[in-house]
Amino acid sequence: MNSHLPASLTLSFTGFSQRGGCTDHHGDGWGIAFFESDCAATGKGVRHFVDKSSAATSPIAQMLKSYPIKSHNVVAHVRKATVGSVALENCHPFVRELWGRYWVFAHNGDLKNYAPKLHGSFKPVGSTDSELAFCWLMQELAKSHANVPSVDELTCTLRELVPQIARHGTFNFLLSNGLALWAHATTKLHYVLRAHPFHQVHLKDEDVTVNLAQLNSPEDRLAIVVTEPLTTDEDWVAMLPGQLMVFVDGTPLECSCPSHHSRSIHAMQHCVALRQSKAASSASINIAATSNPV
């Protein structure tokens, strides 16, 4: 989730956690990381929970269904073990520090014959291809910028780095530093944008219906990205293979990176071109944070 104001993820997490061994077969561990904040400013500290038990049966997951998470950026993952054993250290999302901010990463897919050279301070603790890819991304981002880059600069750098990993297999991932949420699709990712006027939604994995208009204010705005849609009655958008998107303040940002011949022209043509207005950006100041579920 990427949100304009700090929001609670209890509704979406209730449905999502069922995919960890109940409505889906991803029962080999799970995790969630969120940059906690109770004001308009994005949070820097991360609450990070992982468990090698399935999300559908984990007591920690049960607690989080009612815990009032308030965050601008949340990354959650349910695991189907393919590379690496079922172990706590192999549960996503993974967390690292770079430029004085925490970064969280979760990956869905398999990478074949992937053995990058790691020569910096980013080393995997577990044995997954996912954590290995995350460490390499952090290493290369650190090498690419002398100072703390903007979200736009980071997006451009990621557009150069991600294809070097994606050529090894399926690389659907979510990445956040608390300021933005990046999403890359190789095979399957969907997103939905929620904003005023809100309406009623029904969860796909639980028999739960909620009227979001009763739980959100007109200032609330957020994006949710997931492998498969969480609700049955919203306009979920399927991302294209090879597409990298970035969300800030609950809005997809316009691509400003120059195109390259090695990049898919088709994917670039479909790059989301929704630019935040200056009015929306200034409106994020001095607005009370919501604590309502999304």
N, C-alpha and C positions, 0 to 999 in steps of 0.2 A: 504494500500500500504506500502511496505517496499522497500527502494531504496538504491542503492550503493552511488549515488550522489543526492543532493536535486533536486526534480523533481516537476513539476506542475501536478495536477490531473484534469485539466479542462476537458479533453476528457472523462475520465472514469466517472467523477462526472456528466457530462452532460447526459450520458445514465442512470446512477444509480438513479439520482434524479427523473426520470420519473416513477420509480417503486413506488414512494411515492404518489399513488393516481391516476396515469394515466394509465400506462401499467400493474400495479399490484394494489392490494387493501391495501397496507401498507400506509394509509393516515392519521394516528393518531399521527402525529408528526415526527420529524426527527432531526438529529444532525450530527455535524462533529467536530473532534478535530485533530489538526495537530501540530507537534513539528517544528515550523518554523526555517529554517536555510538557509543561503545563502553561505555556505562554506562547505568544506569536513567534518567538525566536526558535529556530530549530535546535534540538537537543544535541549535545556532544557525547554525553555518557550513554552507554549501551547496556541494557539488560539482556542477558544471553542465557537461554535455557536449551539444553539438549538432553536427549534420553534415548538409549538404545532399545527401549520398549516401543511398541507401536503407539502412535498418537491416539488411536481409538481406545486404548486401555490404560494409557499412562496417567497416573495420579497428577503429575505436573500439568499435563494437558487439560485435565478436568478442572484444575485450579484456574488456569488461564482463561477458561471459558467465561468465568465470572470476574476475573481480575480487570479492573478498569485501566487497561493500557491506554496511555495518551501519548501519541507520537505523530510526527510528520512522516516518518519512514519506518516501515516494518518489512522484514523479510522472514518468511517461514518456509519450511521444507519437510516433506515426508519422503522417506528413502526406500527404494528397492535396491538392495545390495547387488552390484554387478562386479565392481572392482573394489577390493578391500573387504575385510570381514565385518560382521555385525558387531560393532564396538563403539564406545562412547566417542573416541577420538575421530571416528569416521562419520559422525553425524553432522549434517549441514544445519544452519549456515556456519561458515568459518569466519573468524574475526582476526583482523590484523590492524596495526597502527601504521599510518603514513602521513607525514606533514602535520603531525599533531592532531589527527582525527582518526577515529576508528572507521574501518571499512568492513562491511559484511558481504558475504558471497554465498550463493546457493546455485547448484548446477543440476540439471536433469539431462542424462544422456551418457554415452560411452565414447571415450577417446581411444583410438587404436594406435599402437606404435608411437605413443607420445612420451618423449623423454627429453624435455628441454634442459638446458644447462642453467643451474641455479648457482650463482656465484656471489649473491648478496646476503642480506640478513633474513630474507624470507625463505623459510624452509618448512616443508610439511611435517606435521606431528603424526598424522595418521598415514594410511596407505592407499588413499583414493586418488584416482586421476583428477577428480574435481579440485581437491586441495592443492595438488601439484599445479594445475592450471591457474588457480587463484594466486599462488605464490609467484608464478612467472609473470602474471599480469602486474602485480604489485611491484615486482623488481623492475619491469620495463617502464612502468609509469614513473617510478622514481628516477630512472635514468633519463627519461625524456624531458623532464622539467627541472630547471634549477631552482625555481621558486614555486610557491603554491599556485597552481593554475586555476583558471575559472572553470565553471561547469562546461562552457562551450569548448574550451581548449582540451579538457579531459575527454569530451565526446569525440573530438577530432582524432586524438591520440588512440582512443579505443577502437575507432574505425580502422586504424592501421594495424593494431595488434590482434584484434579478435579473429580475423580471417586466418592468421597463422596457427591458431589453435583449432578453429572450426574445420579446417581441411583434414583433421584427424578423426572426425566423426561428428556425433550429435552434440551440439554445444548450446543448449537452451540454458540461459542463466539470468539471475538477478544480482545486481551489485548496487550498493548504496554506501555513501559516506556521511549520511545524515543531512546533506544539503540537496541531494538529488537521488533519483532511482533510475538506473540504467537496466534495460531489458533487451536481450538478444535472442532471436529465434532461429533455430536451424530447422526444426520440424513443426513444433506446436507450442504456441503461446497465444493467449487471448487477453484483451484488456477491456475495461469498461470505465467510462467517465461518469461520475455522479455529481450533479450540481442542481441548484434550484431551477425549476420546481421538482422536488423529490416526489417519488411515488411508491406504491406498494411493491415489494419484491418477495419472491418465494425461493427458499433454498432448494438446491437440487439434491443434496445429500441428507437433508433432514426435513421432516414435515413441519417447517417453520415459515410463517408468513409475517412480514413486518412492514408497517407503513413508515418509510423513511422520512416522510414529511413531518411526522410527529416527533421525530428524534433529531432533526437537523435544522439549523437556522439558514436563512437565505445566503449567509456568507460562507457556508461550508462548501467545499469543493475538493474532490479527491479522485484518484485513479487507482484501480485495482488490477493487477496483472497476475494471471494464473495459467497453468497448463490447460485446464478445461474449465469452462464457465461454472461459476458457483451458484448462479441463479437461473431460473427457467424463463424469466420474463423481462430480461434486460437486453439492450443492444450491445452484446459483446462483439468485439472486432478481432478477427484473426490476424495476427502478425504474419508477414511474408517471410519465406525462407531467406536468411541472410540479413534480415532487417534488424537494425539497432536503434532503439528509441531511448529518449531520456525524458523523465518527468520531473517537474519542479512545481511546487505549490498546487499539486493536483491537476497539472496541465502538461500535455506533451509540448516540448519546445521545438521550434523550427530548426531544421538542419542548416548549418552554415558552413559545413566542411566542403571543400572543393571535391568534385568527383574524380575518380581515377579509373583508368581502363580496366584495372583488375577487379573493380567492384561491379556488382550486378547493376546494370542500368535499370532493369525492371524494378529492383528493390528500391533504388534511389528515387525513382519516379513516384513511388508510393510512400516516401518518407513523410511523416506527419508534419504539416506546416501550420500548426496552430501556435501563434506567438502570444505570449502573455502581454496584455496591454499594460501601459504604465499605471492606469487607474487601478487595475487589479492588483498590481504589485504594491502600490501605495496603500491600498485598502487592507493589506495584511498587517498593517501597523495599528496598534491600539484596539484590536478586536479581541474580545474574550474568547479563550479557547473552548471548544466544545468538548464534552465528555461523553457524547452520545455514541452508541454502537453504529457501525457501518457495515 
